[in-house]
Amino acid sequence: MRRRGPGGVVRAWRRFVVVSAPSTQTPTERIISDPPPLAPLISARALNDVLGDHDLVLLDATWTFDGGPAATAVGRIPGAVAFDIDAVSDRAASLPHMLPAPKAFKKAVEELGVGDRSRVVVYDRIHVFAAPRVWWMFKAMGHARVQVLDGGLPAWIAAGGATEPQPAAAGGDFPGAFNPQPDMARVTSMRQVAAWLADGFRTVVDARAAARFRGDSPEPRKGLRAGHMPNALNLPWSALVADDGTFRPAPDLAAAFAA
């Protein structure tokens, strides 16, 4: 894009704006702009269009549990590194997968090559399962430029995307420089959830399968009681995805949450 500005030409580029003097002079000032906002999801086709971008970091967040869904695709998107939600957690907590402290998160993602201006795309080899959790973790740490690959690696392969046979690498080629800016509005406490359940001020949604919500099926994780929180509502995550593992269209999602 090009337009005439006072005393010269302004050329808008993808990552920055160069303000130049008239053609007889050299550029005099460079103004670094904020990266554009990103939608929560990115399609396989859209990801393919930016696959070679220097700021792109691909994270394979595949995770499951005993009795949980199994990976339906093998290999990795070229250049992807592994994000381990078991390891990137508060290891001192008595419960699994508790959000780590900002300092610990910083160290973990810098080793994966993530920096403040990185465009992070997270995916699963199980369509969409653990990747949204990692998306939320980045959001909770103040990183706006993060997306989930809609449909995961299976959707990428179905769209003709290239893959490499080896699993995702354990670390990035170069360390990043990531500075967390925690967004505590994305985190709450058990005490606050209990209060919302009691007074109905907020709606608490349980995304497990209906049989687990009702307590008809035993919990696959050892030590967990069957059933659900009093006054919680059930919206199984499987109701939000289509047969091909991608999220349903936005109107369908809105209708599901409104029901």
Order of alpha helices (4+ residues) and beta strands (2+ residues): beta-beta-beta-beta-beta-alpha-beta-beta-alpha-beta-alpha-beta-alpha-alpha-beta-alpha-beta-alpha
